[in-house]
């Protein structure tokens, strides 16, 4: 679900959003830091929890990612890399 809103105090909202997201095992905060370009649509986006998760091996990670993307077409795929 994507919801777009205007926020008066962005710093306070970020702190509260991160506090809320910390109750989940997985969370991502994407912040443009007020950088704008022709392709930017959101200044801030937060994603919490997982509906599905990709854990790929180093040998096949891009193949695994391609399959994961095909499985979840027309959905937001947010995430991060970790070792």
C-alpha positions as a LaTeX table, in Angstrom:
\begin{tabular}{lrrr}
\hline
Residue & $x$ (\AA) & $y$ (\AA) & $z$ (\AA) \\
\hline
Unk1 & 0.00 & 0.00 & 0.00 \\
Unk2 & 1.36 & 3.42 & $-0.93$ \\
Unk3 & 0.07 & 6.53 & 0.79 \\
Unk4 & 1.30 & 10.00 & $-0.02$ \\
Unk5 & 0.93 & 12.76 & 2.58 \\
Unk6 & 2.30 & 16.21 & 3.37 \\
Unk7 & 4.12 & 16.51 & 6.71 \\
Unk8 & 4.77 & 19.75 & 8.59 \\
Unk9 & 7.65 & 18.49 & 10.78 \\
Unk10 & 9.61 & 15.98 & 8.71 \\
Unk11 & 12.30 & 15.37 & 11.33 \\
Unk12 & 9.72 & 14.44 & 13.98 \\
Unk13 & 7.88 & 12.23 & 11.51 \\
Unk14 & 11.10 & 10.37 & 10.59 \\
Unk15 & 11.89 & 9.71 & 14.24 \\
Unk16 & 8.37 & 8.43 & 14.93 \\
Unk17 & 8.31 & 6.35 & 11.74 \\
Unk18 & 11.64 & 4.73 & 12.58 \\
Unk19 & 10.45 & 4.03 & 16.10 \\
Unk20 & 7.32 & 2.36 & 14.70 \\
Unk21 & 9.36 & 0.39 & 12.15 \\
Unk22 & 11.75 & $-0.84$ & 14.83 \\
Unk23 & 9.01 & $-3.16$ & 16.07 \\
Unk24 & 9.45 & $-5.26$ & 12.88 \\
Unk25 & 12.32 & $-7.63$ & 12.10 \\
Unk26 & 12.97 & $-5.85$ & 8.80 \\
Unk27 & 12.57 & $-2.19$ & 7.89 \\
Unk28 & 13.95 & 0.23 & 5.28 \\
Unk29 & 13.87 & 4.00 & 5.21 \\
Unk30 & 14.50 & 5.68 & 1.87 \\
Unk31 & 15.21 & 9.41 & 2.14 \\
Unk32 & 15.97 & 11.69 & $-0.82$ \\
Unk33 & 17.51 & 14.29 & 1.54 \\
Unk34 & 15.61 & 16.88 & $-0.49$ \\
Unk35 & 17.41 & 15.88 & $-3.70$ \\
Unk36 & 15.10 & 16.23 & $-6.69$ \\
Unk37 & 15.48 & 15.09 & $-10.26$ \\
Unk38 & 13.20 & 14.33 & $-13.19$ \\
Unk39 & 12.66 & 10.75 & $-11.99$ \\
Unk40 & 12.02 & 11.32 & $-8.28$ \\
Unk41 & 8.50 & 10.70 & $-7.10$ \\
Unk42 & 8.87 & 10.45 & $-3.32$ \\
Unk43 & 10.96 & 12.40 & $-0.86$ \\
Unk44 & 10.63 & 9.78 & 1.86 \\
Unk45 & 9.43 & 6.20 & 1.90 \\
Unk46 & 9.41 & 3.65 & 4.70 \\
Unk47 & 8.83 & $-0.08$ & 4.33 \\
Unk48 & 8.36 & $-2.43$ & 7.28 \\
Unk49 & 8.02 & $-6.19$ & 7.64 \\
Unk50 & 8.32 & $-8.76$ & 4.88 \\
Unk51 & 5.68 & $-10.42$ & 2.80 \\
Unk52 & 8.37 & $-12.50$ & 1.14 \\
Unk53 & 12.13 & $-12.42$ & 1.45 \\
Unk54 & 14.97 & $-13.21$ & $-0.93$ \\
Unk55 & 18.05 & $-14.77$ & 0.63 \\
Unk56 & 20.41 & $-15.45$ & $-2.24$ \\
Unk57 & 23.75 & $-17.16$ & $-2.40$ \\
Unk58 & 26.70 & $-15.18$ & $-3.71$ \\
Unk59 & 27.08 & $-17.46$ & $-6.72$ \\
Unk60 & 23.53 & $-17.06$ & $-8.05$ \\
Unk61 & 22.37 & $-13.79$ & $-6.48$ \\
Unk62 & 21.43 & $-11.96$ & $-9.69$ \\
Unk63 & 19.66 & $-15.00$ & $-11.12$ \\
Unk64 & 17.79 & $-15.37$ & $-7.82$ \\
Unk65 & 16.87 & $-11.67$ & $-7.86$ \\
Unk66 & 15.53 & $-11.94$ & $-11.41$ \\
Unk67 & 13.32 & $-14.88$ & $-10.43$ \\
Unk68 & 12.15 & $-13.03$ & $-7.31$ \\
Unk69 & 11.21 & $-9.97$ & $-9.41$ \\
Unk70 & 9.27 & $-12.15$ & $-11.85$ \\
Unk71 & 7.39 & $-13.76$ & $-8.97$ \\
Unk72 & 6.41 & $-10.34$ & $-7.58$ \\
Unk73 & 5.55 & $-8.39$ & $-10.71$ \\
Unk74 & 3.77 & $-5.04$ & $-10.24$ \\
Unk75 & 4.71 & $-4.88$ & $-6.54$ \\
Unk76 & 7.14 & $-2.71$ & $-4.63$ \\
Unk77 & 10.37 & $-4.55$ & $-3.91$ \\
Unk78 & 12.18 & $-2.74$ & $-1.14$ \\
Unk79 & 15.16 & $-4.02$ & 0.73 \\
Unk80 & 18.84 & $-3.97$ & 1.40 \\
Unk81 & 21.99 & $-6.02$ & 1.07 \\
Unk82 & 23.86 & $-7.44$ & 4.02 \\
Unk83 & 26.66 & $-9.90$ & 4.55 \\
\hline
\end{tabular}
